[in-house]
Each structure stands twice: as C-alpha cells, then as structure tokens.
C-alpha cells in the first residue's frame, strides 16, 4: 500500500499547515479582541476594524480548525447505536457517513466558488477588503474536509480502518 502511505504523508503535511493556520487565527483574534476591549473601555473610543477583522478570523478559524478536528476524529457524532452494531454494520455506517460528509463539503465548496465573482466585488464595511477573502477560508476548509472524508471512506472500504486519523 505505497499509495496509502504517500496519502498519509500528504495529510500529515496538511495537518501541520492547518494546525498552525488555526493557531495563528486564534491568536490574532485574541489580540484583536483584547485591543478592542482596551480601546472601548480605557479610551472610550472603540475601533470598528478590530471587531470586523476578529469576526473574519473567527470564520477562518472555524473552517481551518475543522480540518484539524476531522483528521483527529474530534467532530461531534452520535455513536450510541453505531457501537451496538456488528463490525460490518459499523463499517457500512462509517462509509455512508464519510460519503455524506464528502458530498456536504463538496456542495459548500461549489456554492462558495460559484459566488466568487459577486463576493470579490463586495467590500467589507470597516476594512474595505473583498468579501471573497472571508469566503476563501470556508472554501479551503470545506475542500480539505471533503477530501479527507472521501479518503476516509476509501480507506475504510479497503482496509476496515479509518483514513489515518492523526491522533
């Protein structure tokens, strides 16, 4: 299974990138909110751009950290009934869940990309940056989560194991 090992190497690189990107967005968001609090309460002069940028970073963090959570198997799931099934049932439900997740994130990616031209023309109120920048985080996260769940479905079909959780 040389292909599986190469795919896992690819995912480990992606894991590192998305982990650090999520860390940077969380850190940036924390600093911006701290600045906002200082300016609002100490100087009685709130800054509009810090609130807007923190909101955009929160959107990015949600989807970027979603990739990390997917790889680590940390997305929420209801496993009570699945755990009572025999191994074949668990495998079938797992494959189905991965494929449904793949389709969902594919649809999210498709619609974000299809709106790209309109989003590029729309500017944010305080920062005057294209809204396509905000949606780029959604696209990146959705594409990579969809790819990961697709890979997990294939790996589960072939080997009976999850597609390389990075725990």
PyMOL commands that set and color helices and strands:
alter all, ss='L'
color gray80, all
select helices_A, chain A and resi 2-42+48-71+80-84+87-114+116-121+131-159
alter helices_A, ss='H'
color red, helices_A
deselect
rebuild
show_as cartoon
